[in-house]
Amino acid sequence: IYLSVPLSVSFITQFLCLPALTCAGHCGQNLASCSCRPTCVSLQSCCADYREFCPDTSPYSGTAFGGTDFLVLNATFTQDSQLVCRFNGETDTEGYVDSDGHGHCISPLLYETGWITFQISADGGLMFDRQGTWLSVHSGKLDARFKVALGNSTQWQYYGTPGVGGVLSLSWDPSQVRADTVNVELWGYSETGKPYSDSWTGSWQYLYSLGRKLPNNGSFGFLPQPAEKPFSDWELGAIRVGAASHADGAQNVHAVWSEDHALAWHLDGSFRRDSASWARDKCASWDALERSLPDFLSETPDCPCTLAQARADTGRFHTDYGCDMEKGSVCTYHPGSVHCVRAIQASPMYAAGQQCCYDSTGTQVLTADSIGGSTPDRGHDWGSPPYKRPPRVPGASHWVYDVISFYYCCLWSDNCRYYFAHRPSSDCRTYRAPKAGVVFGDPHIITFDGTTYTFNGQGEYYLVRSPSNNLTIQGRTERVKMENGTLAKATRLSSVAMMEKGSDVIEVRLGNRQNHLEVLRNEQVLSFSEQSWMDLSGVFVFSPIPQNVTVMFPSGAGIEARGRGDTLAATVLLPAEFFNDTLGLLGRMNGDAADDLVSSDGQVISSEQSSAEDLFHFGAGWLISNETSLFTYDSDHLLDTYFFAPKHDPDFVPAFSVEDGPEDPLQGPMTALCSGEGFALCRYDTLVSRSLEVGNATRATFRAHAAAVADLEPVVSCGWLAPPSNGQKEGTRYLQGAVVKFSCNSGYVLSGSAERTCLANGQWSGDATHCVQDNVLGIVLGSVFGAITLVTLIAAVVLHSRRQERQNRKPSCF
């Protein structure tokens, strides 16, 4: 065939029906006779060059500040290859090939977190035919071994204030910098332009070097000197330690960074001469700026009322790493608190954040009562999609508008009243706890409204389908294998897959090791060996240990997956926005248990009047289809059992009941194990699986769910009560049943209620309390009594006059 015009390679390939068999430029795609998708490895269907052109990396993550040297696994290069690594299709860094022929990339400075796509060119940037992903991490969430540690944190924070000075020290792991000698540099961050306009931008810039050509021994100390302008104008920054072979301030080179911090130690001489006055002036300027900016407080969510609620509402709130009771409650910025949480999602318009702190009694700490109180944030600490621009830059925007100002007003001067006027604690008067439903054991289901039933079919089903909120959660069940290797007439939840409004698809399934869970993002297995928190597209995932995974969506929906006793339990938490908008096995969430079970054709099923067989048929109706499936089928077993087979196995009939008797060796241990609430569920699972471990997992999950439901019970708040002027109050708890007492300073007496109780209707008992001076009270009381006496005398005179007048009108008797 004669072709008179040049055609693309892809067109010629299609025209000649010779499908491309290379993954170069085709990662994530299925080709005609092989695959470049992540599932191809386990299915043994990969194109021959899959690993060459779709490589993994080690490490797979690093700080958003950049500078991480990562190895490109499996790909091969020659010594004369000229590597260029392109991130997000826009930022190039220079890679290299080591003596073993392995390729390396250097991560760039990024203003975002999450998975970043990168491409690799081996010819100096002409063709980028290799593709992978890299995880950019918030500096505060990065493991300590991957960053520079600042010695005495208090000394760094207060350097230059009265009594604080001396040598500052820092340290790092020498293996994190590939060099014999290093430079230690200071970088600064600032945001310029009109806030909330297109001109608003943030930038990290090199300022100056603290040391050059230093031995890479992992430590450095220096005596800070006040910086000259314009460097002293930079009040927020970070330390970078990099190879001395690079020029000062070279962009995107191999280096290790500290966390961002206040640069007290390099501020100009006026700060050291009178830090309080310097900070007071800065605080006043910040106060004026805040008055000119839009009010973001109205769109931040109210805090949970109690610490128990805050820790249970995992779909909307997550531990603040700066005040974590699991790590010793070192709450630098919130003295008196033992634990803080942050709202996971930034507010919709202004990308603001919410923080909620609690004391050792579980009571919320408010800024109106304590310097350690909760504070909302103009910039969410963790940033907010699409990141990159203020106030959505992770970490840095929060520092600029919420943290450095705290130093001005509270830490370096005594002017916290200005700070708290703009960052007042939210109380919990409008907080509404989420509803929780759970699937566990041989699957037992407790719906959002509290109905308990068992559905032990084998297949793939809808757990939750929310049309208005575009949330889908699906569950996969499989036969239970007993200790002797035979299959029981029972099933267990083996995988949960979910997506909301076009987000990444997240699947959590039982792994190969007992109780270990495996997490997949868009069919690709995620590793949590380096990071426990991941910012993904439209979803966050947290996995601190292999047995626990929490998935959080922008709607506030949270899914907790727990591996226990070789079973998977899934708890779904939904906020009030899902009211009357849920269907599936976890029921209709509307506060009415009578209509919990709605079949796929819209019929209401009574759990109390239905047999186990009826409930089995009800559950079978919520099967999914291959077209709607969110699951990954990356093994022959999964393909044969679920993809090429009916979504609900019509041939499997479970044991709807189990018999026990004194001759059963499990009878005694089972009875001892399964006492109390949830006995029937624990008993069934123990006997049907012939496993006390399975029964114990069912018992533990049932109790954990009951505890979570109790923690999420509504709590009545009456709101904050102010102390009277010239007096004090005793008590900082403002929930139902709380009593607040009042007293007055010397020379004042109390008017109104001496104590007030928070009532069930959300109102305080009694009357408003005031403190008035003793002589004022005497004058007031004297005036009152005088007025009463005067009125009495006037009334007596009037009555006497009228009586006299009537007597004068009587006719004479003579």
C-alpha positions in Angstrom: 0.0 0.0 0.0 1.4 3.4 -1.0 0.9 6.2 1.6 1.3 9.6 0.1 1.3 11.4 3.5 3.0 10.6 6.8 0.8 9.0 9.4 1.2 8.6 13.1 2.6 5.4 14.5 -0.7 4.7 16.3 -2.7 5.2 13.1 -0.5 2.9 11.1 -0.6 0.3 13.9 -4.4 0.3 13.8 -4.5 0.4 10.0 -2.3 -2.7 9.7 -4.0 -4.4 12.7 -0.7 -4.8 14.5 -1.4 -3.7 18.1 1.4 -2.0 20.0 3.0 -4.5 22.4 5.0 -1.9 24.4 4.1 0.0 27.6 6.1 3.0 26.6 3.7 5.8 26.9 0.8 3.4 27.7 1.0 2.9 31.4 -2.5 2.2 32.9 -3.9 0.8 29.6 -4.9 -2.6 28.3 -3.4 -3.3 24.9 -4.6 -5.9 22.4 -2.6 -8.9 23.7 -1.0 -7.7 26.9 -1.6 -5.2 29.7 0.1 -2.1 31.2 -2.3 -1.9 34.1 -1.2 -2.6 37.7 -3.3 -5.8 37.9 -1.2 -7.4 35.1 1.5 -8.5 37.5 -0.7 -10.8 39.5 -2.7 -11.9 36.4 0.6 -12.5 34.6 -0.7 -10.6 31.6 1.9 -7.7 31.5 3.6 -6.6 28.3 7.2 -7.7 28.4 8.4 -4.2 29.1 5.8 -3.2 31.7 8.3 -2.8 34.6 10.7 -1.0 32.4 8.2 1.7 31.4 5.8 1.8 34.3 8.4 1.6 37.2 7.9 1.8 41.0 10.2 3.9 43.1 12.1 3.6 46.4 11.4 5.4 48.5 7.9 6.2 47.2 7.4 9.4 49.2 9.1 12.5 50.5 8.6 16.0 51.7 6.7 18.5 49.6 9.8 20.7 50.0 11.5 18.4 47.5 15.1 17.2 47.4 14.4 13.5 47.9 16.6 11.1 45.8 14.5 8.1 44.8 15.6 5.0 42.9 13.7 4.1 39.7 13.1 0.4 40.2 13.4 -2.2 37.5 14.1 0.3 34.7 17.5 0.0 33.0 19.7 2.8 31.7 23.1 3.2 30.2 25.9 5.3 31.8 25.5 7.9 29.0 21.7 8.2 29.6 20.7 11.8 30.3 17.9 11.5 32.8 15.3 14.3 33.1 12.4 13.7 35.5 9.2 15.7 34.8 6.6 16.1 37.6 3.0 17.1 37.0 3.9 17.7 33.4 5.5 21.0 34.3 8.5 20.8 36.7 11.7 19.2 35.5 14.6 18.0 37.7 17.9 16.5 36.7 18.2 12.8 37.4 21.3 10.6 37.1 22.5 7.0 36.6 24.5 5.4 39.4 27.5 3.1 39.0 25.2 0.1 39.0 23.2 1.4 36.1 20.2 2.3 38.2 18.3 5.5 37.5 17.5 8.1 40.1 15.2 11.1 40.2 15.2 14.1 42.5 11.8 15.3 43.7 11.1 19.0 43.2 9.7 21.7 45.5 6.0 21.3 45.3 3.2 23.4 46.7 0.8 20.4 47.0 0.6 17.0 48.7 -0.7 13.7 47.4 0.3 11.4 44.5 2.1 13.3 41.8 2.6 11.8 38.3 6.1 11.9 37.0 7.7 11.0 33.6 11.3 10.1 32.8 13.3 10.9 29.8 16.6 9.1 29.1 17.6 11.4 26.2 17.9 14.7 27.9 14.2 15.6 27.6 13.3 14.7 24.0 11.0 11.8 24.8 9.3 11.0 28.1 8.3 7.4 27.8 8.5 6.1 31.4 5.8 7.0 33.9 5.2 6.6 37.6 3.8 8.3 40.7 5.4 10.0 43.6 3.8 10.8 47.0 4.4 14.4 48.2 4.0 14.7 51.9 3.2 17.5 54.4 6.4 18.2 56.3 4.6 17.8 59.6 3.5 14.3 58.6 6.9 13.1 57.4 8.7 10.5 59.4 11.4 12.1 61.6 14.2 10.1 59.9 13.6 11.9 56.6 14.0 15.5 57.9 16.3 17.8 59.8 15.6 18.0 63.5 15.8 21.3 65.3 17.5 20.8 68.7 15.8 22.5 71.6 12.4 23.5 70.2 11.7 26.1 72.9 15.1 27.8 72.3 14.3 28.0 68.5 10.8 29.3 69.2 11.8 32.0 71.7 15.3 32.9 70.6 15.9 36.6 71.2 13.2 37.0 73.8 14.4 37.8 77.3 16.7 35.1 78.7 16.8 33.0 75.5 20.0 32.8 73.4 23.1 30.7 72.9 24.1 28.2 70.2 21.3 26.6 68.2 21.8 23.0 67.1 20.3 20.8 64.4 20.8 17.2 63.2 20.0 14.9 60.4 20.6 11.4 59.1 23.8 11.7 57.0 22.6 8.9 54.7 19.8 11.1 53.6 22.3 13.4 51.8 24.5 11.8 49.2 27.7 13.8 49.8 30.8 14.1 51.9 30.4 17.8 52.6 27.2 19.8 52.9 25.9 23.4 52.9 23.3 24.5 55.5 20.9 27.0 54.1 18.0 29.1 55.3 15.0 29.3 53.0 12.0 31.7 53.6 8.3 31.5 52.7 6.0 34.4 52.0 2.7 35.1 50.4 2.2 38.2 48.2 -0.7 39.8 46.3 -4.2 40.6 47.3 -5.7 37.9 49.4 -8.4 35.8 47.7 -7.5 37.2 44.3 -5.7 35.7 41.3 -2.6 37.7 42.3 -2.3 35.9 45.6 0.8 33.6 45.4 3.1 31.8 47.8 6.8 31.3 47.3 9.8 29.5 49.0 13.1 31.4 48.4 16.7 30.9 49.3 17.8 33.5 51.8 21.4 32.8 52.8 23.8 30.0 54.0 24.5 29.3 57.6 27.5 27.1 56.8 29.3 25.9 53.6 31.4 22.8 52.9 30.7 21.3 56.3 31.4 17.6 57.0 28.3 15.5 56.5 28.4 14.1 60.0 24.7 14.7 60.8 25.0 17.7 63.1 25.6 21.4 63.1 25.5 24.3 65.6 25.7 28.0 65.2 25.4 31.3 67.1 22.7 33.3 65.3 23.2 36.9 64.4 20.5 39.4 63.6 19.8 39.4 59.9 20.0 42.6 57.8 17.2 43.8 55.6 15.7 42.5 53.4 16.4 39.1 54.9 15.1 40.0 58.4 11.7 40.7 56.8 11.2 36.9 56.4 9.7 35.6 59.5 8.8 32.0 58.4 11.3 29.5 56.9 13.0 26.2 57.0 16.5 24.8 57.0 17.9 22.9 54.1 21.0 20.6 54.2 22.3 19.7 50.8 25.4 18.6 49.0 28.2 21.3 48.9 28.8 20.6 45.2 25.6 22.5 44.4 25.5 26.3 44.1 23.9 28.2 47.0 20.2 28.1 46.7 20.2 25.7 43.7 16.6 24.6 43.0 15.4 21.0 43.2 18.6 19.3 44.2 19.2 16.4 46.5 18.7 17.7 50.1 17.0 17.2 53.4 14.7 19.8 55.1 13.5 20.8 58.5 9.9 21.6 59.2 8.8 25.2 58.6 9.2 27.3 61.8 9.2 30.9 63.1 12.5 32.6 62.4 12.9 34.3 65.8 16.6 33.6 65.8 17.3 35.7 62.6 15.0 38.7 63.2 16.6 42.1 63.2 18.2 43.8 66.2 15.0 45.6 67.3 13.4 42.3 68.1 16.3 41.4 70.5 16.3 44.8 72.1 12.6 44.7 72.9 10.9 41.6 71.6 7.6 42.4 73.4 7.2 45.8 71.7 8.3 44.4 68.3 5.7 41.6 68.6 3.0 43.9 69.9 3.4 46.1 66.8 3.3 43.0 64.6 0.2 41.8 66.4 -1.5 45.2 65.9 -0.7 45.1 62.1 -2.1 41.5 61.9 -5.2 42.6 63.8 -5.8 45.4 61.2 -5.2 42.9 58.3 -7.7 40.5 59.7 -10.3 43.2 60.0 -10.0 43.8 56.3 -10.3 40.1 55.2 -13.5 38.2 54.7 -15.1 36.4 57.6 -14.4 32.7 57.3 -15.8 31.6 60.7 -19.4 31.2 59.6 -18.5 28.4 57.2 -16.3 26.3 59.6 -18.0 23.4 61.3 -18.8 23.4 65.0 -16.6 21.2 67.2 -17.8 17.9 68.7 -19.0 18.5 72.3 -16.8 15.9 74.0 -13.4 14.2 73.4 -15.3 10.9 73.0 -17.3 12.4 70.1 -14.3 14.0 68.5 -12.4 10.7 68.5 -15.4 8.7 67.3 -16.3 11.0 64.4 -13.5 9.8 62.2 -15.1 10.8 58.9 -14.9 14.5 59.7 -12.2 14.9 62.4 -8.7 13.6 62.7 -6.0 13.8 65.3 -3.9 17.0 65.3 -0.3 15.8 65.3 0.7 18.8 67.5 -1.5 17.6 70.4 -2.0 13.8 70.4 -2.8 11.9 73.6 -1.5 8.7 72.0 1.9 10.4 71.8 2.1 11.9 75.3 -0.2 15.0 74.9 2.7 17.4 74.2 0.5 20.4 73.3 2.9 23.3 72.8 0.3 25.7 71.5 -2.6 24.5 73.7 -1.5 24.3 77.4 -4.1 22.5 79.5 -5.3 20.4 76.6 -4.5 16.7 76.2 -5.8 16.1 72.7 -6.8 18.1 69.7 -8.5 17.2 66.4 -8.8 19.0 63.2 -11.7 19.1 60.7 -10.4 16.9 57.9 -11.9 19.0 55.1 -11.2 22.6 54.5 -14.3 24.9 54.3 -15.7 25.3 50.8 -15.1 28.9 49.9 -12.2 30.1 52.0 -10.4 26.8 52.5 -10.4 27.4 56.3 -9.8 24.8 59.0 -11.3 24.0 62.4 -9.5 22.8 65.4 -11.0 21.4 68.6 -9.1 20.8 71.8 -10.1 18.9 75.0 -8.8 18.6 78.6 -8.3 15.5 80.7 -12.0 15.3 81.6 -13.0 15.2 77.9 -14.3 18.8 78.0 -13.7 21.2 75.2 -11.2 23.9 76.0 -12.4 27.3 74.8 -10.2 30.4 74.1 -12.7 32.5 76.1 -11.6 30.5 79.2 -8.0 29.5 78.4 -5.0 30.4 76.2 -4.9 26.7 75.4 -8.3 26.7 73.8 -9.3 25.5 70.3 -8.8 27.9 67.4 -10.1 27.9 63.9 -7.7 28.6 61.0 -7.9 30.9 58.0 -5.6 28.4 56.3 -6.1 24.7 56.9 -2.9 23.2 58.2 -3.1 20.3 55.8 -3.9 22.5 52.8 -6.8 21.9 50.5 -7.3 20.7 46.9 -6.3 22.0 44.3 -3.5 23.2 46.6 -0.6 25.3 45.0 -2.0 28.7 45.8 -2.8 30.5 49.1 -4.6 29.9 51.3 -4.5 26.2 50.1 -0.7 25.6 50.3 -0.2 22.8 52.8 1.4 23.9 56.1 2.8 27.2 54.8 -0.5 29.2 54.4 -1.5 28.1 57.9 1.7 29.3 59.3 1.4 32.7 57.6 -2.1 33.5 58.8 -2.6 31.4 61.9 0.7 30.4 63.6 3.1 33.3 63.2 0.4 35.6 64.4 0.0 33.5 67.5 3.7 34.1 68.1 3.2 37.9 67.7 0.2 38.1 70.0 0.6 35.3 72.5 4.1 33.8 72.7 6.3 36.8 72.1 4.0 39.4 73.8 1.0 39.4 76.1 -1.7 40.4 73.6 -3.7 37.2 73.1 -7.0 39.1 73.3 -6.3 40.4 69.7 -5.6 36.9 68.5 -8.6 35.3 70.1 -10.9 38.0 68.8 -10.2 36.7 65.3 -9.7 33.0 66.3 -12.4 32.3 68.9 -13.2 28.7 69.8 -16.2 27.2 68.2 -18.6 25.7 70.8 -20.7 22.7 69.9 -24.3 24.0 69.9 -24.9 23.2 66.3 -22.8 20.0 66.2 -24.6 16.9 65.1 -22.9 13.6 65.5 -22.9 11.1 62.6 -24.8 7.8 62.5 -22.8 4.6 62.5 -23.6 1.3 60.8 -21.4 -1.8 60.8 -20.9 -5.1 58.9 -18.9 -7.8 60.7 -18.6 -11.5 61.5 -20.6 -14.0 59.4 -21.9 -11.0 58.1 -24.0 -9.5 60.8 -25.3 -6.0 60.0 -26.3 -3.2 62.4 -28.0 -0.5 60.4 -27.6 3.3 60.9 -30.9 3.3 62.8 -29.9 0.3 65.0 -31.6 -2.7 63.3 -29.5 -5.9 63.7 -29.8 -8.8 61.2 -27.7 -11.4 59.5 -27.1 -11.8 55.7 -24.6 -14.4 54.9 -24.8 -14.7 51.1 -21.7 -15.1 48.9 -21.1 -12.4 46.3 -20.8 -8.7 45.9 -23.4 -6.3 47.2 -24.3 -2.7 47.9 -23.6 -1.7 51.5 -24.5 1.9 51.0 -25.8 3.7 47.9 -26.5 7.4 48.3 -27.9 8.9 45.1 -27.9 12.6 46.2 -24.4 12.5 47.7 -23.0 10.3 45.0 -21.5 7.9 47.5 -21.2 4.1 46.8 -19.9 1.5 49.2 -19.8 -2.1 48.1 -19.0 -5.3 50.0 -17.6 -8.6 48.9 -18.2 -11.8 50.9 -16.5 -15.2 50.7 -16.9 -18.6 52.2 -15.4 -19.1 55.6 -12.6 -21.7 55.7 -12.4 -23.8 58.9 -9.2 -24.8 60.6 -9.4 -28.3 59.0 -9.4 -26.7 55.6 -13.1 -27.4 54.7 -15.5 -24.6 53.8 -18.2 -23.7 56.4 -21.8 -23.0 55.5 -21.0 -19.4 56.4 -19.4 -16.3 54.8 -17.4 -13.4 55.9 -16.8 -9.9 54.6 -13.5 -10.0 52.6 -13.4 -6.6 50.8 -15.0 -3.2 50.8 -14.8 -0.8 47.8 -15.9 2.8 47.7 -16.1 6.0 45.7 -17.7 9.4 46.0 -18.3 11.9 43.2 -15.6 10.7 40.8 -12.9 10.3 43.5 -10.2 7.7 43.4 -11.7 4.2 43.9 -10.5 2.8 47.3 -10.7 -0.9 48.1 -9.8 -2.4 51.5 -9.5 -6.2 51.6 -8.1 -9.0 53.7 -4.5 -9.5 52.9 -2.4 -12.6 52.8 -1.2 -12.2 56.5 -3.8 -12.8 59.2 -5.7 -9.6 60.2 -3.6 -7.5 57.8 -5.5 -5.4 55.4 -4.5 -4.5 51.9 -5.5 -1.1 50.4 -5.9 -0.4 46.7 -6.2 2.9 44.9 -7.6 2.5 41.4 -6.6 -1.1 41.3 -3.0 -0.5 42.5 -1.9 -1.7 45.9 -0.8 1.1 48.3 2.1 0.7 50.7 1.9 2.4 54.1 5.4 1.4 55.1 6.6 5.1 54.8 3.5 7.1 55.4 0.3 6.4 57.4 -1.7 9.2 55.8 -2.3 9.7 52.1 -4.0 12.6 50.3 -5.6 11.1 47.2 -8.0 12.5 44.6 -11.3 13.2 46.4 -10.5 11.1 49.4 -8.0 10.7 52.3 -6.8 7.3 53.6 -5.2 6.7 57.0 -3.6 3.4 58.1 -1.4 3.6 61.2 -1.1 -0.2 61.5 -1.9 -3.0 59.0 -5.0 -3.9 60.9 -6.7 -0.5 60.7 -7.7 1.6 57.7 -9.9 4.7 57.8 -11.2 6.3 54.5 -12.5 9.8 54.6 -14.6 11.6 51.9 -15.3 15.3 51.4 -19.0 14.8 52.3 -17.9 13.8 55.8 -18.5 10.1 55.2 -16.0 7.9 57.0 -15.3 4.2 56.6 -13.4 2.3 59.2 -12.0 -1.1 58.2 -10.6 -3.4 60.9 -8.9 -6.7 60.6 -9.8 -9.0 63.5 -9.6 -12.8 64.0 -9.1 -13.4 60.3 -12.3 -11.4 59.5 -12.9 -7.9 58.1 -15.3 -5.5 59.9 -16.4 -2.3 58.2 -18.0 0.6 60.1 -19.6 3.4 58.0 -20.2 6.8 59.6 -22.5 9.3 57.8 -23.3 12.9 58.8 -26.8 14.3 58.9 -26.5 15.3 55.2 -27.2 11.7 54.3 -30.5 11.7 56.2 -33.1 9.8 54.1 -30.6 9.3 51.3 -29.2 5.8 51.9 -30.1 2.5 50.4 -28.5 -0.9 50.6 -27.7 -3.5 53.3 -26.9 -0.8 55.9 -30.5 0.5 55.6 -32.3 3.8 55.3 -30.9 6.4 57.7 -33.8 8.4 58.9 -34.0 7.7 62.7 -36.9 5.2 62.2 -35.8 1.6 62.5 -39.2 0.4 61.3 -38.3 1.2 57.6 -34.6 0.4 57.8 -34.7 -2.5 55.3 -35.8 -1.4 51.9 -35.4 -3.9 49.1 -33.8 -3.1 45.8 -37.3 -2.7 44.3 -38.5 -0.3 47.0 -40.4 -2.7 49.4 -40.0 -2.2 53.1 -39.0 -5.4 54.9 -39.7 -5.9 58.6 -36.7 -7.4 60.3 -38.7 -8.6 63.3 -41.4 -10.3 61.2 -39.0 -11.8 58.6 -37.3 -15.2 58.9 -33.6 -15.8 58.3 -34.5 -17.0 54.9 -36.5 -13.9 54.1 -33.6 -11.7 55.2 -31.3 -13.8 53.0 -33.4 -13.1 49.9 -33.7 -9.4 50.9 -29.9 -9.1 51.0 -29.4 -11.1 47.7 -31.4 -8.4 46.0 -28.7 -5.8 46.7 -26.2 -7.5 44.4 -24.1 -5.3 42.1 -23.2 -5.8 38.5 -19.9 -5.9 36.6 -20.8 -2.5 35.1 -21.3 -0.9 38.5 -18.5 -2.9 40.3 -15.8 -0.9 42.1 -13.8 -4.0 42.9 -10.4 -5.1 41.6 -10.2 -8.6 40.0 -6.5 -9.3 40.0 -6.4 -13.1 40.4 -7.9 -16.0 38.6 -9.8 -16.9 41.7 -11.5 -13.4 41.9 -12.2 -13.5 38.2 -13.8 -17.0 38.3 -15.7 -16.5 41.6 -17.0 -13.0 41.1 -16.4 -11.5 37.6 -17.4 -14.4 35.4 -19.9 -15.8 37.9 -23.2 -14.5 39.2 -22.8 -11.6 41.6 -24.8 -13.5 44.1 -24.0 -17.2 44.3 -27.4 -18.9 43.9 -26.1 -22.3 44.7 -24.8 -21.4 48.2 -27.2 -21.8 51.1 -25.8 -20.9 54.5 -26.6 -22.5 57.8 -29.4 -20.3 59.0 -29.1 -21.7 62.5 -26.7 -23.9 64.5 -27.2 -26.5 67.1 -25.2 -26.9 70.3 -25.2 -29.3 73.1 -23.2 -30.5 76.1 -21.4 -33.1 73.9 -19.9 -30.3 71.7 -16.4 -29.5 72.9 -16.9 -25.9 72.0 -20.0 -25.5 74.2 -18.1 -24.6 77.4 -15.5 -22.2 75.9 -18.2 -20.6 73.7 -20.5 -20.0 76.6 -17.7 -18.5 78.6 -16.6 -16.3 75.7 -20.0 -15.1 74.4 -21.6 -13.8 77.6 -23.5 -10.5 77.7 -24.8 -8.4 74.9 -24.2 -9.8 71.4 -24.3 -13.4 72.8 -26.3 -14.8 69.9 -24.0 -13.3 67.2 -20.9 -14.5 69.0 -22.4 -18.0 69.6 -23.4 -18.4 66.0 -20.1 -17.4 64.5 -18.1 -19.5 67.0 -20.2 -22.7 66.2 -20.6 -22.2 62.5 -16.9 -21.5 61.9 -15.8 -23.9 64.7 -13.5 -21.1 65.8 -13.3 -19.3 69.1 -11.0 -16.7 67.4 -13.8 -15.9 65.0 -16.3 -15.7 67.8 -14.1 -13.4 69.8 -13.6 -11.1 66.8 -17.4 -10.9 66.5 -17.7 -10.1 70.2 -15.0 -7.5 70.1 -16.5 -5.7 67.1 -20.0 -5.8 68.5 -18.7 -4.2 71.8 -16.6 -1.6 69.9 -19.6 -0.6 67.8 -21.8 -0.3 70.9 -19.2 1.9 72.5 -18.9 4.1 69.4 -22.7 4.5 69.2 -22.7 5.6 72.9 -19.9 8.0 72.3 -21.8 9.6 69.4 -25.0 10.1 71.4 -26.3 13.6 71.1 -25.1 16.0 73.8 -26.9 19.2 74.8 -24.9 22.3 75.1 -26.0 25.5 76.6 -23.1 27.6 75.2 -20.4 29.5 76.9 -21.2 31.6 80.0 -19.1 34.7 80.7 -17.9 35.5 84.2 -19.4 38.7 85.6 -17.4 41.9 85.5 -15.6 42.3 88.8 -16.1 38.7 89.5 -15.2 35.1 88.7 -16.8 31.9 87.6 -16.1 28.3 88.7 -16.6 25.7 86.0 -15.8 25.6 82.3 -18.1 22.8 81.2 -21.2 23.9 79.4 -23.1 20.7 78.7 -26.4 19.4 80.1 -26.1 18.9 83.9 -23.1 21.2 84.3 -23.2 23.8 87.0 -21.3 27.1 86.8 -20.9 29.1 90.0 -20.2 32.8 90.3 -18.6 35.0 92.9 -17.6 38.7 93.2 -14.4 40.5 94.0 -14.0 42.2 97.3 -16.1 45.3 97.5 -18.8 43.9 95.2 -21.9 41.9 95.9 -23.6 39.4 93.6 -26.9 40.3 91.8 -28.7 37.5 90.0 -28.0 33.8 90.2 -25.1 32.6 92.2 -25.0 29.4 90.2 -26.6 28.3 87.0 -27.3 24.8 85.6 -27.4 23.7 81.9 -30.8 22.3 81.3 -32.0 19.7 78.9 -33.6 22.3 76.7 -30.2 23.9 76.0 -30.9 26.9 78.3 -29.2 28.0 81.5 -31.3 28.1 84.6 -31.6 31.2 86.7 -30.9 34.8 85.8 -27.9 36.7 84.4 -25.3 37.3 87.1 -23.8 40.8 87.9 -21.3 42.1 90.5 -22.2 45.6 91.8 -20.4 47.7 94.4 -21.6 47.6 98.0 -22.5 51.3 98.2 -24.2 51.2 94.8 -26.4 48.4 96.2 -27.1 50.4 99.3 -28.0 53.5 97.2 -30.2 51.4 95.0 -31.9 49.7 97.9 -32.3 53.0 99.7 -33.7 54.6 96.6 -36.1 51.8 96.1 -37.3 51.9 99.8 -37.5 55.7 99.6 -39.6 55.5 96.4 -41.9 53.0 98.0 -42.3 55.2 101.1 -43.0 58.3 99.0 -45.6 56.5 96.9 -47.2 55.3 100.2 -47.4 58.8 101.6 -48.8 60.3 98.4 -51.4 57.6 98.3 -52.4 58.2 101.9 -52.8 62.0 101.3 -54.9 61.4 98.2 -57.2 59.0 100.1 -57.5 61.4 103.0 -58.4 64.3 100.6 -61.1 62.2 98.9 -62.6 61.1 102.2 -62.6 64.8 103.4 -64.3 65.9 100.2 -67.1 63.3 100.5 -67.8 64.5 104.1 -68.1 68.1 103.0 -70.8 67.2 100.4 -73.1 65.6 103.0 -76.4 67.7 103.8 -76.5 69.6 107.2 -78.7 68.0 110.0 -79.8 71.4 111.4 
